[in-house]
Amino acid sequence: MKQVNYDDLGNTLRALCEGESDEVALMATFVCEVHHCDDRFDWTGFYRVTEPNLMKIGPYQGGHGCLVIPFSRGVCGAAARERAVQLVPDVEAFEGHIACASSTRSELVIPVVSAAGRLLGVLDIDSDRPDAFSQEDADRLTDLLNEIFRQVA
């Protein structure tokens, strides 16, 4: 079973993203590296803020995702609305969960903010396993997102 080594992941992302300020390029690179570093990560992607209180799908790895998510719905919407990490061990117990894939059992969603404090979107990681994510996953991925996306104005 392959499980993420956050030190290695951080070093790889820093090397690949150095000097890049385009948010979509950073999202594509980030999601590719994260998705392939851990067997728990069944779907990994970004939802980008495209207008007030609305996100559209961005770069992702895995099966198809929802195309549009309003801030008012689901785990991703809650992360964007509250600008807070959502660590959901059982998606069936999350009121208003949007089932983009019927196989999803647990979810980790982290807000992504630019250097200027602008909400760019959220990183959404789904697992087909219940209770797949830990607080360490949330903390380490939040730190990496903050480091990489502070290159965006």
Secondary structure as the mmCIF struct_conf table of DSSP 4:
data_model
#
loop_
_struct_conf.conf_type_id
_struct_conf.id
_struct_conf.beg_label_comp_id
_struct_conf.beg_label_asym_id
_struct_conf.beg_label_seq_id
_struct_conf.end_label_comp_id
_struct_conf.end_label_asym_id
_struct_conf.end_label_seq_id
HELX_RH_AL_P HELX_RH_AL_P1 TYR A 6 CYS A 17
TURN_TY1_P TURN_TY1_P1 GLU A 18 GLY A 19
HELX_RH_AL_P HELX_RH_AL_P2 GLU A 23 HIS A 35
TURN_TY1_P TURN_TY1_P2 HIS A 36 CYS A 37
TURN_TY1_P TURN_TY1_P3 ASP A 39 ARG A 40
BEND BEND1 ASP A 42 ASP A 42
STRN STRN1 TRP A 43 GLU A 51
TURN_TY1_P TURN_TY1_P4 PRO A 52 ASN A 53
STRN STRN2 LEU A 54 GLN A 61
BEND BEND2 GLY A 62 GLY A 63
BEND BEND3 LEU A 67 LEU A 67
STRN STRN3 VAL A 68 PRO A 70
TURN_TY1_P TURN_TY1_P5 PHE A 71 SER A 72
BEND BEND4 ARG A 73 ARG A 73
HELX_RH_AL_P HELX_RH_AL_P3 GLY A 74 GLU A 82
TURN_TY1_P TURN_TY1_P6 ARG A 83 ARG A 83
BEND BEND5 ALA A 84 ALA A 84
STRN STRN4 GLN A 86 VAL A 88
BEND BEND6 PRO A 89 PRO A 89
HELX_RH_3T_P HELX_RH_3T_P1 VAL A 91 ALA A 93
BEND BEND7 PHE A 94 PHE A 94
TURN_TY1_P TURN_TY1_P7 GLU A 95 GLY A 96
BEND BEND8 CYS A 100 ALA A 101
TURN_TY1_P TURN_TY1_P8 SER A 102 SER A 103
STRN STRN5 SER A 106 VAL A 113
TURN_TY1_P TURN_TY1_P9 ALA A 115 ALA A 116
BEND BEND9 GLY A 117 GLY A 117
STRN STRN6 LEU A 119 SER A 127
BEND BEND10 ASP A 128 ARG A 129
TURN_TY1_P TURN_TY1_P10 PRO A 130 ASP A 131
HELX_RH_AL_P HELX_RH_AL_P4 GLN A 135 PHE A 149
TURN_TY1_P TURN_TY1_P11 ARG A 150 GLN A 151
#
